Amino acid sequence: MKKRLYALVFLVTLSIFATTACTSVHGEVAEYLELSCKIFVDVQEWGTLYRFERNGLWGFKNASENIVIEPQYYTVHDFSEGLAFVRGVRGREDQTGFIDFEGNLAIPLPTVIHAGHFSEGFAPVVVRPWGKDEEPSYFSHQITGPFIFINREGHNVFGDEFQIAFPFVDGLAEVIRYRGNMEFIDITGQNAFGMEFKWADRFDEDGFAWVHLLDGTRTHLDRNGNIVDRRDAIARATSNEWGSLRPATRDGLWGFHNDSGERVIELQFRHANSFTEGLAFVQGFEGREYQTGFIDYTGELVIPLPNAISAGRFFEGFALVINRRWDCENEEVVNRRIPGPHIFIDRTGQNVFNQEFADARHFIDGIARVQLLNGNIAFIDTSGENVFGQEFLAARDFVGDLVAVTLLDGREVYRARP
């Protein structure tokens, strides 16, 4: 258990504080690291500043390729809330801390060896290990020092030290104290829900966090601190004249029941998703593919999709559907990411853009991130048009109106929402 925890600490530390863009992480820690891999940036009147390296030293350029802050640091991180963490080279620890857009050392932190980004006025930082002056080894699974949260004055705002600490998101941050359990703290540093977990993921777009309880149970937590069934909660939020319908299973068959537990749609499907926008994806068993598609609240198959092996929920009038793979007639595990053609359908079941994608995300505020068949990333609007008019090697999620992208020439830049 300790070895696994040390390995997680090592991976989390690298993902939060890497000097280059995070690469894809696979395996059981992938979801835990997603938040840490996001790039945050601030735009000032002179434009976006992004990192560059020259002769082993790091500095910042603007969008016009002009050097704004000379390369002089051992490592630098992206700007967030007007500040970026930089670390001086060996012997120049006086350069270590957070700088502003002009390169001024706004928060000197000579004893800090790593720091996360500022979020909601706080930043998690890692203090030099107790009683150690030597350079820490990033390839050791030993914990290199305590995490603390600082404010914009550089003060330890909570007076506590943590084994692991993540940045704040919507007023909550995940931390692990030295007794080894994880909890969510609020902006006062208090345990927000009065609960501890073996592990907890960040809250998703629906307001739920995956948590591993101390008794071994794996379940979900809502933002009020209640242990909930995620499917059940989403179903309640999409109530209709029959009440909330939510998936139910027994003996390997899926159907739907209402608030009173009464069965509304008989157990008959191989799999069933929750209702959104009045529709739910269901999958028929082999030989009964005619049952596959989207049903309405009465159980009627209103969008038949016999070639679909998986589908997302409807968002903003569109649903992402994964059809059978080009090179294989056999189905794989339902809801597993499959490298087959992805399409967007409307409520009539039509491929609205007459285009297939290698991968795709659902629409949020009228924009969806897609991976084209050539492997590049693009962003499309609800008409299927490329909103930036260009393709990228990689791209993150939007943070407000900005998104971090990697151009085809390898440069990391930022694009504003059109």
Helices and strands as residue ranges (DSSP letters): H 2-17, H 30-33, G 35-37, E 43-44, E 47-48, E 50-54, E 57-61, E 67-73, E 75-76, E 84-87, G 93-95, E 97-99, E 105-108, E 112-115, E 123-127, E 147-150, E 164-165, E 173-176, E 182-185, E 197-203, E 208-213, E 218-222, E 227-228, H 230-237, E 246-250, E 253-257, E 263-269, E 271-272, E 280-283, G 289-291, E 293-295, E 301-304, E 308-311, E 319-323, E 342-345, E 359-360, E 367-371, E 377-381, E 394-395, E 402-406, E 412-416
